[in-house]
Amino acid sequence: MPPSAMAAIPALKDVYQQIKTRLEKSVSDFQHNLQGIRTGRASTQMLDNVRVDYYGTPSALSAIAQLTTPDANSIVIQPWDTSMINEIEKALRTSEYGFNPQNDGKMVRVPVPPMTEERRRDVVKQLARVLEEHKTGARNIRRDGNEQIKAAAKEKKISADEEKRSLDEVQKMTDEEIKRLEDLSKKKEAEIMQI
C-alpha cells in the first residue's frame, strides 16, 4: 500500500489512524466469527458462543471446562467442576447448533453429525448475514471518517484538495477491507460446501 496522503496531513493524522485501526478490527472480528461457523468437521471454536449459567453468571464454555476434539466427529468437554455437567448439557441443547450432548458423570461428549446439503446451505446463509453485518460496519467507519474530514475542511484545517484526496483515500481503504472480508467469506463458503 502506498504511503498515506492523509497520514501526512497533521489535522488528519489521528483520523487516518482511527479509521485504519477500526477497519482492521472489523476484519479480525470477522475472522473470529468465521472460526465459530460450522464446517463438516468438529472444532472447539464451534462452541465459542455457547454461554453456560455458572452460578448465576453467563460464562464461556472454555472458561469453565477443557474442550478437545478427539476425532473429526466429536467434541469432549471436561468441566473443572463436575457439578456443572447438567448446566453445560442444558446450554448445548438450547444453542443455535442444536447439539445432542451425552454425559457420563465426568465429561460431556458432543457428537457432531455430518452436515446435510440443506444444513450446509443454511450455514452459508448464516455466513452471508455475518458478512453483510461486517460490510455495513466498514461502511459506517467510512461514513464516520468522511464526517471528520468534512468537519476539518469546514473549520479550514485542511484545503479543498486535501479534503478530496482524503475522502478518496478513505473510500479506497474501505473498498480494500470489504474485498478482504469477501475473500475470507468465499474461502469459508468453499470449506462449508466441501463434502
Buried (B, 14 or more C-beta within 10 A) or exposed (E): EEEBBBBEBEBBEEBBEBBBEBBEEBBEBBBEBBEBBBBBBBBBBBBBEBBBEBEEEEBBBBEBBEBEBEEEBBBBBEBEEEEBBEBBBEBBEEBEBEBEBEBEEEBBBBEBEEBEEEBBEBBBEBBEEBBEEBBEBBEEBBEBBBEBBBEBBEEEBBEEEBBEBBBEBBEEBBEBBBEBBEEBBEEBBEBBBEE
